Amino acid sequence: MKALPIDEILPELIEKLRAHTRAVLVAAPGAGKTTRVPLALRDEPWLAGRRILMLEPRRLAARSSARYMAAALGEQVGQTVGYRVKMDAKVGPSTRIEVITEGVLTRMLQADPGLEDVGLILFDEFHERSLHADLGLALSLQAQSLFREDLRLVVMSATLDASSVAAMMENAPVIVSEGRVFPVQTHYLTRPMEGRLETNIVQLIQQALSEETGDMLVFLPGAGEIRRVETLLRESDLPSSTVLAPLYGALPQEVQDAAIQPGTSGKRKIVLATSIAETSLTVEGVRIVIDSGLMRVPRFSPRTGMTRLETIQVSKASADQRRGRAGRLTPGVCYRMWTLQEDRALTAHTAPEIKEADLTPLALELAAWGVNDPAELSWLDEPPKAALEHAHELLLQLGALDPDKRITSHGRQLAEMPLHPRLGHMIQKAKERGLTGMACELAALLGEKDILRGRKAAHDVDLRLRMETLRSVASRGEAALSGHADYVEVDEGACRRIWQEAAQLKQAWSSSLQKEGAKQSVSLDAIGTLLAEAYPDRIGQRRGNGKYLLRNGRGAAFATDQPLAYAPYIVAAQLDDQGSDSRIMLAASITQTELEGVCDEQVEEETAVWWEKASQSVRARKRTRLGALILREASVAQANQEAVTEALLSGIASEGLGLLPWNRHSRQLQERMLFMHRLDDAWPDVSDDALLETLGEWLGPHAYGCKSRDDLSRLSLTSILESMLSWNQKRELDEHAPTHMVVPSGSRVPIDYNNQEAPILAVRLQELFGWKETPRIGSGRIPLTLQLLSPAHRPVQVTRDLASFWLHTYFEVKKDLKGRYPKHYWPDDPLQAIPTNRTRPRS
């Protein structure tokens, strides 16, 4: 074997693992860690004949690295080196090195927490921070601590904050390989990209073909962009020696393998790849990289309970990984579809999947492991609480957890299945209905992107149509879409992959299928029922105009008018999680009888009592409901009076105290009580805010028997507010916050308490002659604010110091008033004058 940079540090790694059970290995891209480390450690004495497990984040990388190591030993895969990935395994009795995908490790740990026949676990490409890698490492660390002190754990990565990982692994030693990367010349755009991505990529590919030699690796965000770029390239004037090789996860294994193999002599290969080619793989012959700078990642929303694929800018670490593909074997060149200024704004690393993903599988694995609190395990990033809580709610709905979050026997069955708990639950429930075959087909179909492509595919999102197409391709080798001539784009390759995976699932449940017989898999009528088992939270009830209310309370809608949009009930398998009404991408109809059968134990009977704003009254209905969906309802002749009162008070709380029959007397009483409360907080707070917060205490007993605004109008708020006062407080209220003040003229003038800090007495000036001092209330603590009025009851002066007014201001006011009201009495000495409420005092 030719020398690789990793060879230089292998002796140090071997030495460290003889002295320690944990280590962190950082090696630059192309150093050879993936294929050299397992081979270098396979004969270490501490292994004692046990196996080495190496985790890879992707199936393609797992198969490729296993084949490479087997070839280095002059063997076939399945001998000393084997692999085990979802639905595919090549291992034998003599296998010592097993390359596995991360989900396989968690199932192995659940089956045997001590991993008695394993001596070393290698976590390759850990910087990708997949959900399974984080979980697998957390479980392995605890298994090592509790059951297997001699088990070795090594975390390997090209771009990784080694110090944080080493600290989490109790200060594990860190070994660094600098690697040998050939120089890569990097080109940036001079200005931000404009127009369609695919058009710009094709132009850049043509430019690179003319400027550079060697094969090319083009990074695109997803399969759709790859197909469009491939189509544009085939329509362009490409040299006949050019070979196009798409590379993404949904392609058949043989197509993926062909993409990473060395090109044919005399041919130039252009590999159009997603981020699947970012790490672990060396695509032979590549010395040119074109990077779109985009990647597609799943983003889970705990608010909606839905996952959507989101196209995001790559991180700095990912961009460097991609560029490194051009310098694996020779000096290379990298074209980046962004400017140097945009490059400086890239984030350092892509967010770990554990922060963005649907945590339902993780929550089930933790429950199966016996962990209720994730903090019991070691994590670089703990699972977010909101997403974990949503996962627990879903698992409770599926019957996988009990109310105390402990795993049930059904949950253990789901944890053992290589499927999302939703789909595993669907197949388990299908067995009870004799529909295992169809459930396997549906599970495989839901695990793939839509097999119908093109703009018109959105005009009919019915899963029944997809299942018809799938079976047609499987049985006749071509799609038969009678009555659906618009669907001219059928991904027949995807159909065959789906059918192959369905066959593998059926093999796992072959005993159930033998009991059911073939006839059960023919009819498509049960698709809605099966879908409701997998997505009980996405059962929708029609609201009209193609809009639906989902069981979880969210809205959903069809983008176009179609037959499914008129179904009373549907189950949505895919939604885009955009806006208030998520767009329905895939769905099937279900009858009310079917959904009640699926959710029998979760259907609730209740008597709903609520305040109806339109009628300004309390309404009561008996309802049969499933989450937010009301399946049936009928009026209730006599509702529980406590519930009616509670609903009435709730209506007042939402609409405000304006629903109550306030009048001048009750408002003045409220203001007088607030005045006393300001002086002494032992008095009740009867401000509007406080009254709204304590409706049940002060209004509840008086509102018992009321159920509408008309009923409330018969209440006396004055009496109700007075009932909040003690006998002494009632007496003190009249004494210290009187309703009226008798002025020198003999008039009884009301006091305005609207401003509790400064109550106002509005009175004609002439009625105060002879009154030397400002009157006070509140035990003499608060002077009244005197609003002095003209004979026409218009304000002429405001004062809280009547003595000063008589001495300094009265004569100027008198001059003005005497001119406007010459017939009235305006004495020169107001303190000795006779007060009057007439034009002039009586003789």
N, C-alpha and C positions, 0 to 999 in steps of 0.2 A: 504493500500500500504506500502511496506517496505521502510524504510528510505534510502535516497540517499544523497550524499554530497551536491548537489545543494540546498537541503532543508534549510541548514544553512544560506544561503545568500538571500533567497527569501524575508524575511522581509525587508532587506536593498534595494533590487531591487524595491519592492512595494513602499517603502518610497521615493526613488529617482524619480520614475515615477509619483508620486503625485506632486512633486515639479518641475520636469523637463519634457521636451517633447522629449529629446534625451538621450540615454545611451549606454554604451558599456559593454557587459558582457563577461568576459573571464572565461571559465570553462574547467578543464582538461577532457580528454576523459573518458567517463563512469560516469561523474558527474550527468547526468540526465537532462541537460538543455533542450534538444529537447522536451522531453515529460512532464516535470514538469512546466516549465515556462508558457506556454500558459494556462494550467489548473489553475495555481495560480493567473493569472491576469484576468481571464474571468469575474469575478464579480466586478471588480474595478469600482467605481462610475464614474470616468472620461470617461469610455467607453460609458456610457449612452445608453446601449443596442446595440452598434455597434459591428461589427465583428472584430475578430483578424485574420490577415493573417500571416502565417509563411512560409517563402521561404526556400525550400530545393533545393540543386543543382542537385539532381537526383530523377527520378520518383520512383525508388524502395524505397528510403528513405522516400519520401513523403507518399506513400501508407502505408509503415510499421509503421511510427510514428503515422499516423492517426488511424490505427487499434489499436495500443497499447494504445493511449489515450482514444479511444472509449471503449475499454475493461476495462480500469481503472474506467470508469464511469458506467460500466455495460450496455453499449449500443452497437448498431450496427453503423458501419461507415455510415455517411449520416444523423445522427441525430445531436447531439451537435457538434460532430467533423466530418468533411468531408475532402475530398481532391479534387483537380482539377489539372490534368496534361494534357499533350498533348494527345488529342483524347480520354480522359477518365476522367470522373468526377463522384463523389459520394457526392453530397450536397443536402440539403433539406431546406425547409422554416425555420426550427428551428436551422439550423447550425450556431454556434457562433464562432467556430474555424475552419478555412479553411487552410489546408496545401496545398501549391501550388508550382509548379516549377517556376523558375524565369522568363521564357518567358511569363507566364500567367500574372504576375504582370505588365509588360510593356503594354500588351494589355488592362488591366483594367485601367491603368493610362491614356492611350491614349483615351479611351472611356469616362472616368470621371476623369479629373485631380484632382478634389477635393476629390475623394473617400469618398463621403458623408456618406456611410453606413459602413465605416471602421474606427475603433478607434486606432488600433495598428498594426504596421508591424514589424515582427521579421525576421531579416536576419540571418538564421542559417548557420553554417559552412562557415562563410564569408572568412575564411583564404584560402579557395580554389580559391578565386578571379576569379570566372567565369565571362565571359563577361556580361551575363545577370544580375549577382549580382551587378557588378560595375555600369551598366547602371540603373538598378532598384533603387539603392540607390541614384544615382545622380538625377534621376527624382523625387524620393520621397522627397528628401531634398528641391528641388525647389518647388514642389507642397505644401509642408508644409509651406514654406516661403510665397508663393503667395496666397494660397487658404485656408489652414487649419492649423492655428497656434496651434490648440488643438490636431492634429494628433501626436501620439507617434511613435518614431522610435527607435528600439533597434537592435544593431549589436552584434551577438553572435558568439563566436569562441573558439576553443580549443588552437590553436597556432596562435597568432596574435600579431603584434606590436600595442598594444592598444593605445599607446600615439599618433601615427600618425592618427589613425582613430578618436580618441577623438578630436584631434586638427581640423581635417577636419569638424567635427560635432560641431564646435564652442565650444570647451572645454567641451564636454559632460562628465558627471561623469562616472567613470570606476568602475565596481563591479567585484571582483575576487573571484572565488570559487576554492580552492586548489584541490578539488576532492579527490577521494580515489581509487588509482590504486594499485592493488596487485603487489608485486614484480615480475619482469620478468627477468629470467636469460637469458643473451644474449650470443650466440656463434657466432664467426667469423671464416672464413676460415683461414687456416695457410698460404696459398699462393693463388695468384689470380687464379680464375677459368679457367680451360682449357676444350676444347671440347664443345659439344652441350649443350645449357642451359637445354633442356628437359631431357637429359640423367642424368645430374648432379642433377636436381631437383628430379627425380624419386629415385635416390640412396639416397638422403637426406631424402625423405619421408619414405623410408623403414627403414632407420636408426632411425628416430624419432619415428616410430611406435614401434620399439623394445625397445627404451630407455625410452619413456615417455607414460603417460596415457592421456586419454581425446581426444576430437575431435581436428581436425587440420584445419587451414586456410592457404592456399598457395597463395601468391600473384605472379601473372604472368603478363607480359606486355599486352597481348591481347588474343582474342578468338582463334587465330590459335595455339598459344602455349598451351592454355588450352586443346584444342582438341587433340593435339599431346601427351601431358602428360597423359591425360585420356586414350588414346589408349595404351600407354606404360604400364600404371598401370594395365589395364585390361589384358594385355598379360603377366604381371609378376605374381609372386606367392604371391598374396595378400591374407590375411586371409579372409575367407568367410563372416566374420562379418563386413567387411569394406564396407562403402557406399560412392560412389563418387558423388559429387554434384557440377557441374559447375555453375558459377555465373558471368554473364556479361550482359551488357545492351541490347543486341539484342535477348536474350532468351525470351520466352513467360513469361508472368507475373506469371503464376502458378509455372513454373520451378524456377524462381527467389525466389518466396515466400517460396518454399520448401527448398531451400538452406539455408535460415536463420532461419528456425524453429528448435526447439530442436530435437536432434536425437532420434531414437527409442531405447528403453532399450535393452542393450546387443549388440548394434551396435556401431561402431566407424565411424564417418563421416569425410570425407576429402573434404573440400570446396575449389575448384580451382577457384580463383576469380581474376578479374582485380582490378584496384584502386577503383572500384565501392564500395568495401567493406571497404574502408579506413576510412570513417567517417560516422557518423549518425547511422549506423547499429550496433546492438549487435548480433553477430552470436552465438546463444545459444550453450553452451557446449564447446566452443573453449578454450583451454588452451595452444595450440601449434601454433606458427606462423612460417611459412617458407617464407622468403622474397627474391625474385629474385633480388631485387634492381633496377628493371627496370619498366618503365611505358611508355605508348604510348600517345603522345600528337599531336594535329594538329598544323602544322607550316605553316603560310601563307607567301608567297613571293610576295611583291609588284612589284618586278622586272618582274616576270613571270605571276602574277595574278593567281597563283595556290596554292592550299593547299595540303600538303602532310603529311601523318602520320609519325612521327619520334619517334623512340625508344630512350629514354634518361635515364640517371641515376636519381634515385629519389633524392629529396632534404633531408636534415637532418630532417626537420619538417615532411615530408611524412613518412620517415623511422620510426620516433618516433611514429607517429600515427598508423602505421602498427603494431609495436611492442606492443603498448598499447592494441590491440585487444586480446592479450593473457592474460592480467591481468585485464579484466573487472569483472570477477566473482570469480576467485580464483588465487593463484600464478601460473605463467605460464613460458613458455620457448619460446625464439625466436631464430631461426637459420637464420643468414644473409649470403647471398651468395657473400660476399666480405670480404676483410681483414680489420683488424683494421686500418692499414695505409690508405687504400682506404676510410675508413669511415671518417677519418679526412679531406679528400679532398672534401667531399660532400658540395654542396652549401647549404646555410641556408634555402632558400625557393625556390619553383618552380616559374618560371617567371609567372606573371599574364597573363591570357588569352588575355587580351586587348592588350598586347604587341606582341602577336604572331598570333592572329586569323585573319580570313577574316572579315573585318569590314563593309561589305555591309549591313547586317541586322541592325547594330548599326547606320550607316549613315542614313538609311531609317527611323529608329525610331526617331532620332534627328530631321530630316526634318519634320516628322509628328508632333513632339512636338513644332516645330517652332523655333528651334535653328540652326543657321547657323555656329556659332563658338562654338566648344566644351568648350572653356574657360568660357562660360557663366554659366557652371555647375560646381559642386564640384566633383573632382576626386582624388583618391589616385594616379593614374597614368593616365595622359591624353592620349587619343588615338593617336598613332603615325601618323604624317602628311602624310607620303608616303602611308601607307595602307588606310588612309581616302581618299586621293586623288584618289587612284585606285577605291575605292568603289563609289565615286561620278561619275567617268567615266563610270563604269558599269551601275549604276542607270540611267544615262543619256541615255545610249544605250537602256536600257529597257523601257525608257519613264516614269520612276518613278519620275525623277527630270527634271526641265527645266534648260536652260543654266545658270540661276542665282542661281542654287542649291535649288530652292524652290520646294516643293512637288507638284506633279500634282494630278489630280483626280484619275488617274490610280495608282499612287504611294500610295494614301490613301487606295485604295482597297488592294494593296499588303501588306501594313502595318497591315491590319486587319486579314490577313491570317496566320495560324500557320505553315508557311513554309518559307524556304529561298526565298528571292525575285526572284531568278532565277526560282524556281519551281512554285511559285505563278503566275509569269508572264506567264509561259508556259501554265498553266491551264486556265488563263484568255483569252489568245489568242486562245487556243483550242476551247473555246466556240464559237468563231467567225467562226470556220471551222467545227463545229459539231463533234468535237473529244474530248469532255470532258472526256468520259469514259476512253479512251486510255491514255489521259494525266494524269489522276488520278493514273492509274496503273503504268505509267512510273515514276511519281513523287515518288510513294512508292518504286519502284524498285531502283531508284537512291539513296534513303535514306538509303539503306541497303548495306552491303558488298556483293561482288559478290556471287551469288547463285551457281555458278559452281566452284568446288574446284579441286585441284590437279594440277600437273605440266602441263598437257596438256590443261588446260583451257586457257592458254595464247596463244595457237595456233589459237584461233578464238575469238576475243574480240567483235564480233558483238552483239549489244544490241538486235537485232531481235531474235537471238538464245535464249537469256535470257528471252525475252517476251514469246516466244513459250513455253519454259520450265515452266515458271510461270503459264501460262494458262493451260498447260497440267496437272500440279499438282493440280491446283484449280478445274479443271473439272473432272479429272479421279482419282485424289488422288495419281498419280505417274507420274514420268517424262517420256515423250515419246520423245526420241531424235533420231528419225530415220535419218540415214545418218550421225550421230555424235556419233558413238559407242565409240569413245575415251573418251567421257565425262561420266565417270562412277561415278563421285562423284557429286551428286546434293544435296544441303542442302534443303531438303524438308521441314524441320521445318521453315527455313527462308522464303521459298516460301509461306507457310501458313500465317506467320506473315505479309509478304508483302501484300498478298491478303486481309487480314483482315484490314490492314491500308488503302489499296486502297478502300475497301468497305466503310470505314468511310469517306474518302475524297469524294467518290461518293455521300454519303448521304448528305454531305454539299452542293453539287451541283446537288441535285436530280431534281430540276426544269429544269435545262439545259438538263440533261439526258433524261427526259420525252419528251422533244421537239425533241431530236436527234433520239431517237429510238435505238434499240439494234444493228442494222446492222452496225452502224458506228464503233463499238468497235472491229470488227472482223479482218479487214485487218491491216497488220503491215507496209504497204507501207509508212505511214505518220510519222514513228518514227523519221526519219532524220529531217523532217520539225519541229516537236515538239521539238526535241533536239536543233535545231538551235535557237528556241525562248528562251530557257533557257540558252544556251551557245553561244551567238552571237560572242563572242570574240575568240571562239575556233573552228570556221569553218576553215577547212584546205583544201589546194589545193595541188594536187599531184606534187611532184618534181621528182619522179622516185625512184626505189629501195626501195619502202616502206616508203619513206620520204615525209613529208608534211610541207608546210609553213602555219602557222596559221594566221588568220586575225590580231592578235595582234603583228605580226612580229616575234614571236618565232618559233622555229623548233620543229617538233614532228615526231616520227617514230614508225613503228610496229616492235616488237622484232623478229617476225618470218614471214615467207612468208605465206600469207593467202589471201583468195578471196577479203577481204575488202581492202587490200593493193593496189589493182588495180583500185579502185574507183577514178574518177577524183576529187571528193569532198567528204569530210567526216566532221562529227562533233564529236569532242572528248569530252566525258563526264568526263573521268578520265584520268589524266596523272600523271607520278611519279615525274615530276619536277627535273630530274637529268640530268646533262650535257647540252650540246648545243642543242641536240634533245631529248626532253622529251619522255619517252616511253609511247605509247598509251595503256591504260589499258581497256577502254570501249569506243566504238564509234559506229556510224551508218553512212551509206552513204546518200548523198543528191544530187539531180541533181542541175545543175546551174540555171535552171528555178525556182526550188523550193526555193533555197537560195535567189535569187533575189526577189522573192515574199515575203519572210520573212523580208528581209532587204531593201525593196524597197526605203524607205526614207533615207537610209544611203549609198546607192550606188551612187558614184560620177563619173561625167564625167570630164575628164581633158585632157589637152594637155601637155604631159610630154616632157620636153626639158632637155637633160643632156649630159655631156661630156663622150664619150666612149673611154676608154683608148686604147682598142685594135685597133681601126681605127684611133685614134688620131684626132677625129673630134666630132662635136656636132651632136647628133641625136635628132629627134623629132617624137613622136608617140602620137596619140590620144588614150586615155585609158578609159575603164570603170573599176573602181576599187572599192573594198570593203576593207577598211583598207589597209593592206599590200598585199592583193590579187588582181591581175590583171585579170579581167574576160574576157575582150576583148581588142584588140588593133589593130590599123591600122596606116600606115605611113601618115605623114603630108607633103603635097607638099610645103607649104609656112608657116613656123613658124614665130611667132612674133619675130622681130629682136632684141628687147630689151631682150627677154628671151634667145635668142641665144647667145647674147653677155654675158649675166650673166652666162650662162652655160660654155661658153668658158673661162671666167675669173675664174670660179670655177675649171675648169680642170687645169689651170695654177697654181692655189693656191694649188691644191692637188699634182700635179706632180713636181712643182718647176719651177723656171725661166729658166731652161734649154730648155723649149719648145720654147723660144724666140730666134730670129736670132742674137745672140751676135757675134761680131767680135772684132778684136784687137782695133779698133778705139773706138767702143762703150764701151768696158771694160775700156780703159784708161780714157775716159771721165767720166765714173762712179767713177773711183778712184780719179780723180782730184777734182770732186765735193765733194766727201767724205772728201778729204784733206781740202777743204775750210770749209766744215761743222764742222770739228773738230776745226778749228780756230774761227769760228763764227757760232753759232747754228741758226742764221737767214737764213743760207743757207739750202736748202732742204736736208733731210736725204734720200740718195739713196742707202743705204745698202740693201742687198738682203732681209733681214727680213722686213725692212720698205717698200720696193717695193711690197712685197707679201701682206702686210697688206693694202696697198692703191692702189691695182690694178685698181679699178674702177675709181679712180681720175686721175691717170697719163696715164694709158693705155686704159681705157674704150673708150674715144672718138676716139682714133686712131684704135681700134680693131673693131669698128662698121662696120658691113658688112662682117667680117671674121667669119668662122665657122670651120676651120681646121688648123692643123699645117702648111700645105702648104700655106694657106692664110697668116698666121702669118709671114712666111719666107719673104714676100714681104715688110714687115715693115722696116723702118730705125730707129733702136733704138738710134743711135746718134742724129738724128733730134728730136726724142721724148723726150730724156733726156734734150736736149738743150731748148726745149719748156718749161721746168720747171723753167728756169732762166729768170730773168728780163734783160733788156738791159744793165743796169749797172753791173749786175753780170756776164754777158757774157764778158764784157770788163775787169772786175777785174779778171776773170778766166784766160784769156790769159796773163794778167800782173803778177799775183801773183802765178799762178800754170801753168806755160808754159809747153807745150808738149815736148820741146827740149831745150837744152842749147848749145850755141855756145862756144866752148873751144878755147884756144890759138892757136891751130893748124889750126883753121878755120872750123873744122868739126862741124856739127850740130848733137848732140848726144841726143837721147830720154831719158826722165826722167821716171823712174819706180816708180809709186805711189801705188804699191800694198800694201806697208806698209805706211799708211797715217801718222804715227808718225815720220817716217824717210825715206822720198823718196830717191831713189838711182840713182846716176849717174854712170854708168859703162863705163869707158873710159880707153884707153891705157895710161900708165904712160908717155910715150914720148910726148903725145899731150898736156900735162899740164905744160911743162917746161916754166918757167917765170911767172906762176900763183901763186901769193904769198899767197892769202887767200882763204879759203873755200867759194865757191859761196853760196848764200842764196836765198830762195824763201819765199812766204807768207809774203810780206811786210818786208822782211829782218829778220823775226822772226825764220825761220827754216833753219839751215844749211843742205845742201845736204849731204848725206852719199856717199862718194866717194869710189867706188869699183875700185881700180887701177889694170889694166890688163897688162899682158905680151904681147910681140908682137904676141903671139899665142892666145890672147884674154882669157888667163886663169888668174883668180884672184891671185894677189900676196900680196895685202895689202888692208885693209878697214880702212878708217879714216874719221872723221868729223872735223879734225884740220890739214889742209894742211900745214900750216906754221911749225907746230911742226914736221910733217913728213919730210919736207925738211931738217930741222935742225938736227934731231936725228936718223931717221930711213932710210932715202934715201940711205946712203952710204952702209949699210949692204945689202939692196935690190939690189943696183947697182952691188955689188960684185957677187951676185948670178946670176943676169940676164946677166952680162957680160960674165960669164963663159958659160951660156947656149945659149946666142945669141951674139957671138963675132963680127959679122958683123954690129950689130946695134950700134946706137949712144948713148953713156952713158957718158955725160959730168961730170966734177968734180963739176961744179957750176950750179945746175939746174935752179936757179933763173935768171941767165944771159944767159942760153942756148937758142937756137932757137927751139921752139916746132915743131914737125913734125909728120905726119901720114904715113911717109915712113920709109925705113930702116935707111937712113941718110938724114938730111936736105939738100936742094939744096944749092950749093955754091952761 
